[in-house]
Amino acid sequence: MSIEIRNLSKQFGTFTALHDVSLEVRSGELLALLGPSGSGKTTLLRVIAGLETADSGQVRFNNEDTTHQSIRDRQVGFVFQHYALFRNMTIFENVAFGLRVRPKHSRLKDAEIRERVISLLKLVQLDWLADRYPHQLSGGQRQRIALARALAVEPKVLLLDEPFGALDAKVRKELRIWLRRLHDDMHITSVFVTHDQEEALEVSDRVVVMNEGRIEQIGTPDEVYERPANPFVYEFLGHVNLFHGRIHRGRATIGDIEIEAPEHAEAENMAAIAYVRPHDIEVDRVKNGESALAAHIIHIVSIGPVVRLELAHDDNANKNLVQVEISKDRFRTLQLEKGDRVFVTPRKLDLFPTQLH
């Protein structure tokens, strides 16, 4: 089941939640809507579901216009952040609920309902909890039951609104892996909302990065992380260092560093910002080559196999601190200590012009 969004706009009073959004969700893919609070991702999900009505634009399932169809007619399964399980029902009855409230002419027989519910509970690996109540389950177990209930009605599309947002970090990570495996087994077209960058990059086939009601970039996890379309995407997806510099006729100058910038061959003395990930910075005790920024270490944090360095560089034009990540082996080789002077060189950076002078 493919989903096509055409020029959707939605306002709540004077607040624009969606501004002319267009998007295609491919059949069988797991798509993440990623962005900060207020970016429009949950509104877009609810419009796809039929829980909200757009002011303009179209929603199409398999090339059929479903813009004005009800959520029941769209045949979507919806999983909320806070489970929304019925506290007075057993786990079995929670999963069976959507099947029991179907119109009489389409309702399954009791034996068929039981067979489907048990099958789904086995799928989410919780069939042994069928007779328990929601309060007797952990948060992770309840979220898996909520997913089983959404799947019980055999939806054409599965929609998840921050499904792991209420869980602790360890359980979230476990459920992310579980959801990816489940999707690989079922291949149901799925869209999930998250503000967790790691979650979106780890689970999805493609990521839609949203900001202020607009789509900033669409791509695979590798594409949006390695090749951000603009400064917003760069800064939102993980840690990044900003260096101020200038571009002139295909060359960029950042402090003492000069690099080729052929994509800006027409630029004439243009101000620019270079974006560099912490793990894309080389650190050495001596100047390794002609171009390097001098800095001194002001903080060291060791986290498992990675050591994070916080540096203050000596270039007055770049007063921001520099965050660097190196392996513990490299850290031991260099024998670094707080206060040491080092030289840093970006291995990879992206330049974005800021203004003309």
MARLO-291910 format. One record per residue: x, y, z of N, C-alpha, C in turn; residue in three letters. Coordinates in steps of 0.001 Angstrom, whole numbers, padded with zeros to 6 digits, always signed. Layout:
BEGIN
XYZXYZXYZALA/...
This chain:
BEGIN
+000849-001197+000000+000000+000000+000000+000885+001247+000000MET/+000818+002009-001067+001571+003264-001131+000709+004407-000607SER/+001375+005443-000111+000672+006641+000374+001269+007839-000347ILE/+000406+008693-000864+000883+009916-001508+000231+011123-000848GLU/+001055+012052-000416+000599+013298+000185+000817+014408-000836ILE/-000225+015130-001158-000124+016181-002166-000475+017545-001575ARG/+000494+018399-001444+000297+019818-001108-000597+020030+000115ASN/-000304+019301+001191-001109+019422+002408-000757+020685+003181LEU/-001784+021397+003613-001610+022538+004510-002634+022428+005633SER/-002207+022835+006836-003093+022755+007995-002721+023837+008990LYS/-003733+024614+009414-003521+025641+010438-004399+025385+011647GLN/-003876+025727+012816-004650+025746+014050-004655+027196+014515PHE/-005729+027926+014222-005754+029359+014507-004732+030069+013648GLY/-003798+030766+014301-002757+031477+013550-001483+030633+013376THR/-001486+029416+013965-000300+028552+013879-000381+027645+012654PHE/+000651+027693+011827+000697+026838+010641+001417+025548+010990THR/+000656+024449+011060+001242+023148+011412+001856+022465+010202ALA/+001217+022625+009034+001738+022054+007787+001646+023101+006696LEU/+002725+023218+005920+002750+024230+004865+003101+023572+003530HIS/+002091+023271+002735+002278+022762+001381+003215+021551+001362ASP/+002872+020536+002157+003715+019341+002293+003339+018295+001243VAL/+004323+017805+000520+004129+016716-000440+005126+015610-000130SER/+004656+014360-000219+005476+013228+000207+004898+011946-000364LEU/+005781+011015-000721+005334+009681-001153+005947+008627-000237GLU/+005088+007769+000312+005531+006637+001121+005398+005387+000260VAL/+006514+004718+000039+006500+003561-000846+005856+002354-000168ARG/+005272+001518-000971+004607+000318-000454+005606-000573+000277SER/+005283-000935+001513+006107-001857+002285+007279-001237+003012GLY/+007450+000080+002935+008605+000688+003601+008257+001166+004998GLU/+009285+001353+005798+009165+001905+007147+009763+003302+007106LEU/+008904+004309+007199+009302+005704+007028+009233+006428+008363LEU/+010270+007198+008686+010294+007975+009919+010018+009440+009615ALA/+009117+010054+010384+008913+011497+010367+009671+012047+011570LEU/+010732+012783+011301+011646+013233+012348+011688+014751+012397LEU/+011659+015298+013606+011757+016744+013740+011530+017175+015169GLY/+011829+018426+015480+011609+018929+016839+010123+019114+017125PRO/+009796+019399+018365+008404+019687+018725+007896+020860+017913SER/+006669+020731+017416+006067+021808+016634+006449+021797+015171GLY/+007150+020750+014721+007584+020714+013319+006484+020239+012372SER/+005413+019655+012910+004298+019221+012068+004224+017724+011850GLY/+005135+016964+012422+005194+015529+012135+003962+014772+012651LYS/+003520+015063+013879+002347+014371+014412+001086+014803+013683THR/+000981+016082+013329-000173+016546+012551-000235+015832+011213THR/+000895+015676+010554+000927+014965+009277+000483+013520+009454LEU/+000960+012857+010507+000559+011476+010772-000948+011380+011001LEU/-001503+012313+011757-002939+012284+012061-003784+012591+010822ARG/-003268+013407+009927-003978+013661+008668-003965+012401+007802VAL/-002840+011710+007762-002763+010448+007015-003768+009438+007573ILE/-003896+009424+008904-004806+008475+009553-006269+008826+009365ALA/-006567+010118+009164-007952+010563+009118-008435+011095+010449GLY/-007507+011268+011407-007864+011835+012713-007895+013358+012674LEU/-007239+013950+011670-007291+015396+011430-007638+015622+009960GLU/-008289+016743+009685-008623+017114+008310-007763+018286+007889THR/-007082+018136+006767-006236+019218+006263-007093+020349+005709ALA/-006560+021564+005739-007266+022698+005150-007248+022624+003631ASP/-006177+022066+003085-006068+021884+001633-005095+020746+001350SER/-005196+020195+000140-004315+019105-000243-005030+017771-000266GLY/-004283+016743-000638-004848+015406-000815-004030+014338-000095GLN/-004741+013287+000346-004108+012056+000831-004595+010932-000069VAL/-003682+010172-000645-004045+009100-001573-003387+007792-001122ARG/-004209+006741-001039-003724+005392-000761-003825+004597-002057PHE/-002695+004071-002531-002699+003304-003783-003425+004044-004904ASN/-003102+005337-005045-003661+006199-006092-005150+006485-005931ASN/-005747+006085-004809-007154+006390-004546-007237+007555-003571GLU/-008056+008549-003898-008206+009724-003041-008965+009339-001772ASP/-008272+009417-000624-008887+009072+000657-008995+010291+001573THR/-008846+011485+000986-008784+012717+001780-009955+012859+002737THR/-011131+012471+002300-012327+012676+003115-012879+011371+003689HIS/-012114+010298+003589-012539+009031+004178-012309+009034+005689GLN/-013119+008255+006403-012934+008119+007847-011759+007198+008130SER/-011294+007212+009381-010170+006362+009762-010515+004889+009573ILE/-011767+004519+009795-012182+003119+009616-012098+002719+008151ARG/-012555+003602+007273-012534+003285+005839-011113+003242+005281ASP/-010206+003980+005899-008816+003972+005415-008081+002706+005816ARG/-008603+001981+006792-008007+000729+007251-006551+000926+007714GLN/-006415+001842+008654-005098+002088+009228-005068+001574+010663VAL/-003909+001126+011088-003679+000788+012481-002878+001916+013116GLY/-003276+002362+014306-002634+003518+014942-002135+003109+016321PHE/-000862+003369+016578-000262+003063+017880+000145+004381+018530VAL/-000396+004634+019716-000135+005878+020427+001070+005729+021355PHE/+001596+006870+021785+002760+006869+022674+002442+006222+024018GLN/+001232+006484+024538+000902+006028+025894-000030+004823+025887HIS/+000190+003931+024941-000423+002605+024902-001943+002629+024666TYR/-002702+003400+025474-004164+003495+025361-004829+002126+025469ALA/-004293+001267+026342-004923-000032+026575-006076+000115+027564LEU/-007057-000765+027451-008210-000750+028357-007821-001455+029654PHE/-007822-000722+030739-007310-001252+032012-008157-002382+032574ARG/-009477-002365+032265-010378-003369+032832-010479-004621+031966ASN/-009695-004684+030883-009717-005848+029990-008402-006608+030086MET/-008492-007915+029896-007272-008717+029837-006498-008357+028569THR/-005260-008813+028509-004448-008579+027318-005112-009198+026093ILE/-005654-010385+026257-006346-011041+025147-007479-010170+024634PHE/-008313-009653+025541-009475-008859+025129-009055-007506+024567GLU/-007957-006948+025034-007445-005707+024448-007117-005901+022973ASN/-006435-007011+022667-006060-007269+021277-007289-007617+020444VAL/-008250-008273+021055-009451-008706+020336-010458-007582+020125ALA/-010284-006461+020828-011309-005411+020846-011729-004959+019448PHE/-010753-004627+018598-011090-004131+017265-011832-005130+016418GLY/-011620-006419+016683-012326-007464+015937-013749-007640+016439LEU/-013952-007447+017742-015292-007648+018316-016253-006503+018006ARG/-015736-005300+017758-016626-004159+017513-016882-003933+016016VAL/-016429-004838+015187-016729-004730+013771-018231-004881+013538ARG/-018753-004308+012436-020166-004541+012090-020441-006041+011990PRO/-021658-006434+012313-021994-007857+012405-021684-008625+011128LYS/-021906-007979+009976-021728-008694+008710-020261-009008+008418HIS/-019329-008280+009049-017908-008514+008788-017166-009063+010015SER/-017928-009349+011074-017311-009810+012306-016924-011282+012194ARG/-015742-011622+012701-015293-013007+012693-015999-013808+013784LEU/-016018-015130+013614-016554-016002+014656-015583-016017+015836LYS/-016112-016379+017003-015293-016365+018217-014029-017204+018070ASP/-014153-018368+017434-012990-019247+017267-011945-018587+016369ALA/-012398-017848+015341-011474-017165+014431-010786-016000+015132GLU/-011561-015286+015984-010973-014182+016748-009898-014723+017680ILE/-010219-015827+018356-009247-016398+019293-007970-016822+018563ARG/-008126-017431+017413-006968-017895+016644-006088-016718+016218GLU/-006727-015617+015765-005953-014461+015308-005252-013780+016487ARG/-005949-013625+017597-005353-012950+018753-004163-013738+019282VAL/-004318-015035+019431-003207-015863+019921-002030-015799+018954ILE/-002339-015785+017653-001280-015698+016637-000507-014387+016775SER/-001222-013276+017008-000578-011972+017156+000214-011886+018457LEU/-000311-012455+019518+000417-012448+020783+001714-013259+020667LEU/+001673-014319+019878+002903-015071+019621+003876-014241+018785LYS/+003318-013476+017836+004147-012646+016974+004936-011621+017788LEU/+004281-011041+018798+004960-010054+019641+005594-010704+020876VAL/+005582-012045+020873+006274-012858+021888+005717-012647+023298GLN/+004373-012483+023376+003746-012257+024677+002496-013119+024867LEU/+002400-014247+024178+001200-015092+024290+001026-015628+025710ASP/+002105-015703+026461+002029-016205+027835+001407-015201+028802TRP/+001116-013999+028311+000500-012967+029158-000963-012719+028815LEU/-001570-013596+028040-002915-013352+027510-003960-013072+028589ALA/-003838-013722+029751-004859-013583+030800-004550-012486+031815ASP/-003455-011780+031635-003114-010709+032569-003754-009393+032156ARG/-003611-008387+033053-004168-007053+032790-003019-006069+032552TYR/-003306-004947+031872-002227-004004+031522-001341-003582+032686PRO/-001925-003381+033871-001113-002916+035004-000094-003952+035466HIS/-000258-005199+035030+000658-006264+035414+001837-006405+034442GLN/+001867-005558+033415+002903-005624+032385+003882-004461+032524LEU/+005076-004654+032024+006048-003560+031955+005673-002619+030814SER/+006307-001449+030783+006016-000491+029721+006304-001047+028335GLY/+007422-001745+028199+007770-002324+026911+006778-003377+026472GLY/+006318-004192+027422+005323-005219+027100+003996-004581+026686GLN/+003593-003527+027383+002337-002855+027030+002390-002258+025623ARG/+003562-001722+025258+003660-001136+023922+003586-002213+022848GLN/+004136-003384+023121+004032-004480+022161+002590-004965+022037ARG/+001854-004945+023140+000434-005315+023091-000350-004281+022288ILE/-000027-003000+022473-000694-001947+021699-000450-002156+020207ALA/+000749-002590+019852+001057-002861+018449+000280-004073+017952LEU/+000187-005122+018768-000588-006305+018388-002053-005936+018158ALA/-002598-005061+019020-003994-004639+018853-004193-003871+017551ARG/-003217-003030+017196-003314-002285+015941-003256-003219+014736ALA/-002478-004305+014858-002336-005249+013745-003509-006221+013636LEU/-004302-006348+014708-005371-007344+014738-006398-007137+013633ALA/-006663-005887+013288-007701-005594+012283-007145-005649+010860VAL/-005920-006164+010724-005250-006306+009428-005229-004984+008649GLU/-004601-003961+009223-004583-002661+008553-003726-002698+007291PRO/-004058-001820+006365-003243-001679+005160-002009-000819+005441LYS/-002144+000056+006456-001075+000977+006817-000958+000996+008338VAL/+000270+000997+008849+000507+001079+010282+001135+002424+010595LEU/+000519+003172+011517+000990+004495+011901+001322+004494+013394LEU/+002502+005014+013734+002961+004986+015122+003402+006387+015543LEU/+002790+006903+016609+003094+008257+017073+004009+008179+018301ASP/+005304+008410+018094+006308+008329+019159+006083+007077+020012GLU/+006089+005886+019397+005675+004677+020104+006542+004303+021294PRO/+007789+004777+021341+008676+004393+022435+009041+005578+023322PHE/+008338+006690+023141+008687+007923+023839+008518+007858+025343GLY/+007620+006995+025830+007353+006933+027269+008215+005897+027980ALA/+009147+005277+027262+009940+004192+027825+011359+004651+028150LEU/+012027+003911+029038+013398+004283+029364+014338+003885+028215ASP/+015556+004408+028252+016475+004297+027117+016780+002849+026746ALA/+017002+001990+027732+017350+000595+027447+016198-000130+026760LYS/+014975+000055+027265+013810-000607+026673+013540-000054+025280VAL/+013711+001258+025107+013526+001867+023777+014437+001213+022757ARG/+015694+001037+023129+016661+000455+022206+016283-000975+021843LYS/+015849-001750+022838+015429-003127+022580+014221-003173+021649GLU/+013253-002282+021883+012045-002291+021060+012308-001782+019642LEU/+013283-000898+019483+013638-000444+018130+014108-001619+017284ARG/+014984-002428+017865+015496-003607+017151+014349-004566+016859ILE/+013483-004757+017832+012339-005661+017680+011389-005179+016590TRP/+011089-003867+016572+010181-003319+015565+010750-003493+014160LEU/+012060-003258+013998+012683-003404+012685+012564-004850+012195ARG/+012796-005817+013089+012679-007226+012708+011239-007585+012371ARG/+010301-007069+013172+008884-007340+012916+008475-006793+011557LEU/+008917-005591+011244+008573-004995+009961+009179-005796+008807HIS/+010395-006268+008970+011033-007067+007931+010262-008355+007670ASP/+009603-008868+008710+008796-010082+008549+007450-009796+007892ASP/+006845-008644+008206+005468-008371+007769+005374-007506+006514MET/+006335-006608+006330+006369-005715+005156+005104-004867+005019HIS/+004515-004452+006135+003361-003555+006071+003863-002118+005978ILE/+003257-001327+005121+003646+000070+004973+003459+000774+006314THR/+004537+001354+006830+004522+001918+008183+005135+003313+008205SER/+004509+004192+008987+005027+005548+009191+005078+005786+010689VAL/+006242+006197+011194+006304+006483+012620+006931+007848+012869PHE/+006410+008492+013899+006852+009824+014311+007835+009686+015457VAL/+008914+010456+015395+009872+010470+016490+010643+011788+016482THR/+011128+012191+017660+012058+013319+017725+013453+012820+018070HIS/+013593+011490+018172+014852+010848+018540+015630+010515+017259ASP/+016718+011253+017030+017486+011071+015792+018035+009656+015666GLN/+018569+009126+016752+019145+007779+016715+018080+006744+016351GLU/+016892+006911+016910+015788+005995+016630+015430+006009+015145GLU/+015300+007198+014571+014942+007317+013159+016014+006715+012262ALA/+017277+006979+012572+018375+006499+011731+018554+004993+011841LEU/+018246+004440+012999+018471+003014+013221+017353+002146+012654GLU/+016115+002637+012688+014966+001791+012382+014468+001927+010945VAL/+014480+003132+010401+013715+003406+009175+014446+003047+007892SER/+013650+002879+006830+014190+002754+005471+014542+004141+004932ASP/+013651+005109+005196+013909+006499+004820+013463+007408+005953ARG/+014084+008595+005980+013789+009581+007008+013281+010859+006346VAL/+012199+011416+006901+011690+012718+006474+011978+013699+007603VAL/+012879+014642+007368+013229+015624+008391+012322+016838+008209VAL/+011580+017187+009282+010617+018277+009213+010996+019414+010149MET/+010575+020615+009773+010828+021795+010592+009808+022866+010246ASN/+009110+023376+011245+008149+024463+011081+007147+024181+009964GLU/+006630+022954+009956+005574+022607+009010+006024+022305+007603GLY/+007324+022241+007385+007865+021962+006059+008812+020767+006105ARG/+009007+020151+004947+009983+019072+004819+011320+019675+004418ILE/+012345+019411+005226+013689+019919+004945+014491+018959+004053GLU/+014303+017649+004273+015042+016664+003486+014371+015304+003617GLN/+014432+014521+002547+013971+013131+002539+015114+012277+002014ILE/+015415+011188+002688+016472+010308+002206+016662+009114+003112GLY/+017559+008228+002717+017901+007104+003578+018621+007641+004811THR/+018708+006840+005874+019450+007297+007057+020863+007759+006720PRO/+021556+007026+005858+022915+007433+005478+022909+008756+004723ASP/+021941+008943+003827+021898+010170+003016+021676+011409+003872GLU/+020709+011349+004791+020412+012552+005579+021507+012838+006593VAL/+022196+011793+007066+023264+012014+008053+024565+012431+007379TYR/+024927+011750+006300+026205+012019+005646+026147+013212+004692GLU/+024970+013468+004117+024847+014565+003154+023632+015436+003485ARG/+023669+016142+004613+022544+017008+004995+022295+018078+003933PRO/+021016+018357+003671+020662+019302+002613+020900+020752+003013ALA/+020890+021042+004304+021016+022433+004753+021483+022473+006208ASN/+021805+023643+006725+022288+023746+008106+021334+023182+009154PRO/+020014+023353+008952+019083+022820+009953+019239+021313+010111PHE/+019270+020589+008994+019398+019130+009054+020725+018747+009700VAL/+021778+019459+009337+023108+019179+009905+023082+019298+011427TYR/+022505+020386+011918+022513+020643+013355+021537+019737+014105GLU/+020444+019346+013451+019449+018519+014134+019888+017070+014249PHE/+020628+016585+013256+021034+015182+013246+022414+015009+013880LEU/+022450+014871+015173+023704+014597+015851+024505+015843+016166GLY/+025650+015646+016816+026517+016754+017219+027293+017270+016012HIS/+027546+018572+016006+028279+019174+014892+029043+020399+015389VAL/+030214+020621+014801+031005+021816+015090+030815+022829+013976ASN/+030737+024106+014349+030595+025188+013375+031865+026034+013365LEU/+032427+026240+012164+033592+027092+011993+033251+028192+010997PHE/+033504+029428+011376+033238+030551+010477+034448+030797+009578HIS/+034176+031059+008307+035258+031308+007356+034763+032074+006152GLY/+035527+032014+005063+035160+032716+003846+035473+031841+002637ARG/+034719+032080+001564+034930+031366+000304+035267+032399-000772ILE/+036278+032087-001575+036653+032994-002658+037160+032180-003849HIS/+036382+032215-004921+036756+031571-006184+037221+030124-006010ARG/+036373+029340-005339+036636+027913-005241+037578+027487-004140GLY/+037956+028420-003257+038786+028067-002111+038162+028634-000837ARG/+038246+027844+000226+037682+028269+001506+038797+028436+002525ALA/+038684+029494+003340+039646+029752+004401+038921+029727+005740THR/+039383+028849+006634+038814+028744+007977+039972+028816+008956ILE/+040178+029976+009553+041345+030157+010401+042616+029950+009584GLY/+043469+029038+010029+044706+028731+009319+044538+027644+008264ASP/+043301+027149+008123+043066+026061+007180+042554+026606+005851ILE/+043146+026119+004760+042655+026433+003415+042332+025136+002700GLU/+041131+025081+002104+040720+023869+001402+040095+024239+000069ILE/+040077+023277-000835+039420+023460-002115+037908+023413-001911GLU/+037190+024301-002602+035724+024320-002554+035192+024556-003970ALA/+035402+023579-004867+035055+023770-006276+033579+024037-006515PRO/+032722+023570-005612+031282+023808-005787+030920+025274-005588GLU/+031866+026064-005057+031642+027501-004851+032613+028327-005700HIS/+032839+027861-006925+033813+028517-007806+033426+029948-008159ALA/+032132+030269-008119+031662+031602-008496+031645+032574-007317GLU/+031880+032061-006124+031795+032917-004925+032929+033938-004893ALA/+032589+035157-004524+033571+036235-004404+033593+036724-002954GLU/+034600+036295-002215+034768+036736-000832+033462+036610-000032ASN/+032905+035418-000037+031608+035157+000602+031799+034555+001991MET/+031081+035082+002970+031100+034498+004318+030426+033134+004284ALA/+030951+032210+005068+030409+030852+005077+030614+030221+006444ALA/+029843+029156+006690+030012+028362+007906+030338+026937+007486ILE/+031388+026381+008068+031758+024990+007828+031191+024125+008951ALA/+030548+023031+008572+029963+022094+009526+030802+020812+009537TYR/+031231+020405+010721+032100+019233+010852+031614+018382+012024VAL/+031405+017075+011773+031040+016154+012849+032247+015914+013769ARG/+032002+015694+015070+033118+015464+016002+034022+014302+015606PRO/+033459+013248+015000+034282+012097+014631+035025+012312+013310HIS/+034754+013442+012641+035429+013757+011377+036576+014745+011567ASP/+037090+014832+012783+038207+015731+013078+039419+014925+013525ILE/+040538+015166+012880+041798+014512+013234+042523+015352+014289GLU/+043041+014693+015313+043773+015374+016396+045210+014857+016429VAL/+046161+015778+016576+047560+015372+016693+048297+016344+017617ASP/+049433+015900+018130+050230+016757+019000+051095+017726+018195ARG/+051373+017358+016958+052194+018216+016095+051377+018575+014859VAL/+051790+019632+014203+051090+020081+013015+051343+019087+011884LYS/+050297+018395+011486+050418+017350+010477+050008+017924+009126ASN/+050947+018573+008446+050625+019258+007203+050583+020753+007417GLY/+050310+021503+006341+050341+022970+006412+049101+023545+007079GLU/+047952+022876+006910+046696+023429+007405+046228+022701+008652SER/+046116+023435+009750+045592+022866+010993+045244+024014+011928ALA/+044264+023762+012807+043894+024752+013815+044540+024375+015149LEU/+045194+025323+015779+045788+025083+017098+044717+025231+018165ALA/+044752+024348+019165+043758+024386+020241+044363+023759+021486ALA/+043660+023930+022616+044106+023254+023829+042914+022538+024464HIS/+043206+021459+025146+042159+020600+025720+041677+021191+027039ILE/+040349+021346+027147+039795+021858+028402+038948+020820+029133ILE/+038589+019717+028437+037785+018693+029115+037944+017370+028377HIS/+037970+016257+029124+038090+014920+028553+037040+014018+029196ILE/+036265+013317+028364+035269+012355+028855+035472+011037+028112VAL/+035633+009958+028864+035793+008625+028274+034478+007867+028402SER/+033937+007416+027236+032672+006684+027222+032887+005396+026437ILE/+033108+004291+027152+033343+003016+026486+034569+003109+025590GLY/+034419+002747+024293+035575+002755+023384+035882+004128+022800PRO/+035084+005139+023157+035230+006474+022576+035654+007473+023646VAL/+036524+008396+023262+036916+009500+024154+036486+010808+023505VAL/+035758+011615+024261+035312+012919+023775+036199+014015+024358ARG/+036705+014835+023467+037563+015952+023857+036818+017255+023616LEU/+036922+018158+024560+036398+019509+024378+037595+020438+024263GLU/+037691+021125+023135+038856+021960+022853+038457+023418+022711LEU/+039349+024295+023113+039210+025727+022840+040307+026073+021843ALA/+039920+026518+020633+040973+026775+019650+041462+028212+019718HIS/+042679+028406+019231+043393+029669+019418+043008+030739+018406ASP/+042213+030346+017404+041825+031278+016350+040733+032206+016873ASP/+041004+033499+016940+040033+034454+017480+038760+034556+016658ASN/+038842+034190+015382+037653+034269+014515+036658+033156+014831ALA/+037108+032097+015507+036253+030966+015841+036305+030735+017348ASN/+035415+031411+018052+035474+031388+019511+034734+030200+020123LYS/+033924+029482+019317+033180+028351+019859+034114+027206+020241ASN/+033688+026433+021238+034441+025245+021617+034310+024188+020526LEU/+035309+023332+020423+035314+022270+019424+035142+020928+020135VAL/+034155+020155+019669+033923+018819+020203+034556+017801+019259GLN/+035373+016911+019816+036070+015905+019009+035857+014531+019638VAL/+035662+013519+018772+035557+012142+019240+036665+011319+018596GLU/+037450+010624+019433+038511+009750+018925+038410+008410+019643ILE/+039038+007400+019082+039035+006086+019728+039901+006117+020972SER/+039612+005195+021884+040416+005130+023110+041862+004748+022787LYS/+042033+003915+021758+043395+003540+021364+044186+004759+020891ASP/+043528+005607+020083+044196+006824+019603+044511+007760+020773ARG/+043579+007863+021713+043774+008707+022888+044995+008248+023696PHE/+045122+006922+023856+046264+006386+024612+047577+006605+023868ARG/+047528+006469+022543+048733+006677+021741+049244+008109+021883THR/+048309+009066+021852+048688+010478+021952+049025+010891+023385LEU/+048566+010086+024366+048814+010391+025788+048357+011819+026129GLN/+047115+012085+025805+046576+013434+025987+046141+013670+027429LEU/+046290+014916+027857+045825+015336+029172+045184+016721+029064GLU/+044371+017024+030035+043742+018341+030090+044811+019432+030102LYS/+044621+020460+029256+045571+021556+029165+046564+021412+028030GLY/+046670+020209+027445+047621+020002+026349+047237+020813+025115ASP/+048270+021269+024401+048055+021948+023115+048068+020896+022008ARG/+047080+020985+021112+046977+020023+020014+046658+020775+018727VAL/+046694+020028+017609+046344+020581+016304+045220+019733+015707PHE/+044191+020406+015208+043031+019692+014672+042861+020005+013191VAL/+042482+018968+012443+042251+019099+011003+040969+018363+010635THR/+040004+019031+010021+038784+018342+009581+039089+017358+008452PRO/+038603+016128+008607+038733+015152+007532+037636+015349+006499ARG/+036482+015817+006960+035324+016012+006088+034517+017181+006639LYS/+034138+018085+005762+033299+019203+006187+032371+019616+005045LEU/+031326+020339+005395+030405+020895+004410+030298+022390+004628ASP/+030359+023139+003541+030309+024595+003593+028937+025104+003162LEU/+028415+026050+003939+027161+026694+003589+027374+028206+003642PHE/+027273+028884+002494+027429+030358+002470+026377+031017+003367PRO/+026777+032106+004006+025838+032823+004890+025407+034155+004304THR/+026366+034934+003740+025988+036223+003168+027099+036703+002241GLN/+026740+037580+001368+027728+038171+000453+028299+039449+001057LEU/+029614+039678+000846+030236+040932+001270+030778+041631+000055HIS/
